[in-house]
Amino acid sequence: MLAFIARRLFQSVIVMLAVAFIAFMVFRYVGDPVSSMLGQDSTLADHAALRERLGLNEPFYIQFFSFVGNALQGQFGISYRLQQPVSQLIMERLPATIELAFASASIALVLGVVLGIYTALRPRAFSTGVIMTASLIGVSLPTFLIGIGLIYVFAVELKVLPSFGRGEVVDLGWWRTGFLTESGLRSIILPAITLSLFQLTLIMRLVRAEMLEVLRTDYIRFAKARGLSQRAINFGHALKNTMVPVITITGLQLGSVIAFAIITETVFQWPGVGSLFVNSVAVVDVPVMAAYLVFVALVFVVINLIVDILYFIVDPRLRDGAKSGR
Amino acid sequence: MTDLPHSPEQPVVAAKTSRWRTFLKSDIVWSYRHSPVTIVASIVALVLILMAVLAPWIAPYNPFNPATLNLMDGFTPPNSNSFAGSYFILGTDNQGRDVLSTIMYGSRVSLFVGFSATLFAMVMGVGLGLVAGYLGGIWDAVIMRVADVQLSFPAILIALLIFGVARGLIPPNQQEGAAIWVLILAIGLANWAQFARTVRGATMVERQKDYVSAARILGVNPFIILLRHVLPNVMGPVLVIGTIGLALAIIEEATLSYLGVGVPPTQPSLGTLIRIGQQFLFSGEWWILLFPAVTLVLLALSVNLLGDWLRDALNPKLR
């Protein structure tokens, strides 16, 4: 167990170092940090002084190590565009993105499991056909069009939900939440639905496929022969065995949710990390881009690590494999 | 003597017609004829592609020629005459540009970027996949590790990053002209891994087969073995991924342009048109947004359906 986790941790560190290296290359060689920071009217002496102060005259590997060292302390320099420390910018906007990702993952998980079970238990029903077709169309529509469509229906035509922003937020000191005010809760509905749709379809189809498979197995037939109620069979016996892959996929998808939040946040002008990143790409604000790259990689690596360890705990076969030294 | 150069042509023509006949009798044509959804999808895709390719000749107006634009035509609703008296079937936008014409020119940009990026991803992915699958060892390990890492991130994120980096490397005065090529590079680089992974698997199967061993024993150059012998046998899945990849690339391009980091506004694609149209959603000019959006959806959906059909038709196990 420990050896397995240690090996996984080691691999994660390697991946993070590789990403940090890419981020460093971007940070160091895209654009000229000195002229970006000094502006138009500066002397050559200013340039030389700043180069020296930023350590740009140091050898390559020393610069890389100081970049990693600063990154470990959460320091990614100062945004060219907003003239604020990047770490501060990201920390300010992180709660908005996490709340959005959390809300959308909850919607996707609950609705996806419910619809998946429903369509698996009634494979021939008309409503199943409607749900499956709708899910197919939902997947092929680009995320931003779904967002615009929702804005049109609920904000422009029905005028029941706000179309942009987070509404009022409550400051908890280190976390600004929108969950505690009415306008905050109303604001999160449309973005969360937009972001959840893709994941929802994925979970629904997965649950449906797993359920259909499990319902054909012998132990379900035996449960029927024992005269157990449909309800006990479906939820007590079948559903349990479909949950492992669902949890894995949901976990692994959480990373892509953070990335897809870029699009949703732009459509709804949601003040999160994703919209910060898009605005930075548009003007080539390199420190923010590099920091975001490291941040997303970290999220992916941590989630992968957790899912691997969970799998290891849930599936005994993996444990035996690790013992025999594989 | 004069007859000699002509005589071999006779059998070639015969072979061509019979090949055409075999094609008509093939499984692919059969499954096409028996899938109404595919027939409709292919017609929709064909019409949209023709509209885009022929835009300079068949578009009712040239929306990017300032001389023909009239601001008095602005915000004309669909199927009506403008204030200045011209007729617009799909209405006009804020600058008086005919929406139908902007869509035709916009799909031209979208399709060009989509096709080029997919082709780029295909050539790169197939090439690296062949090398990884055929040579194995360290080549395989390095190429596939990079592909694995890339596949675990969403393509749109990678495209955004590559776009940002390339943008930073190009001097500002050339950015406008280079934007479309940067976009193709970014979307292509974001999508090669899928091709590489599939081709590598197929190549590893093919290289075990006798015909490859035979070619190797004959002393054929490995490069020729890959291109002439292995490549044709792994092309089936590549075509399927290519078709679905085209739909993805079109959506990715639209998304990037919608986010404002794609093609420059002087050369709007469908995504840019949707971005422009969204500004007028609240003031009631719905047609500026709706028609480009519908075109984009039809295009992506029909290409996607064609890809799905191709996958089923080329996979005998599913029949």
Interface residues (C-beta under 8 A of the other chain):
Chain A: V15 A18 V26 V30 G31 I137 S140 L141 P142 T143 F144 L145 I148 I151 Y152 V156 S163 G255 S256 A259 F260 I262 I263 T266 F277 V278 S280 V281 A282 V284 V286 M289 L293 V296 F300 N304
Chain B: V149 S152 F153 P154 I156 L157 L160 L161 F163 G164 V165 R167 G168 L169 A247 I251 A254 T255 Y258 L259 G260 V261 I274 Q278 L281 F282 W286 L289 A293 L296 V297 A300 L301 N304
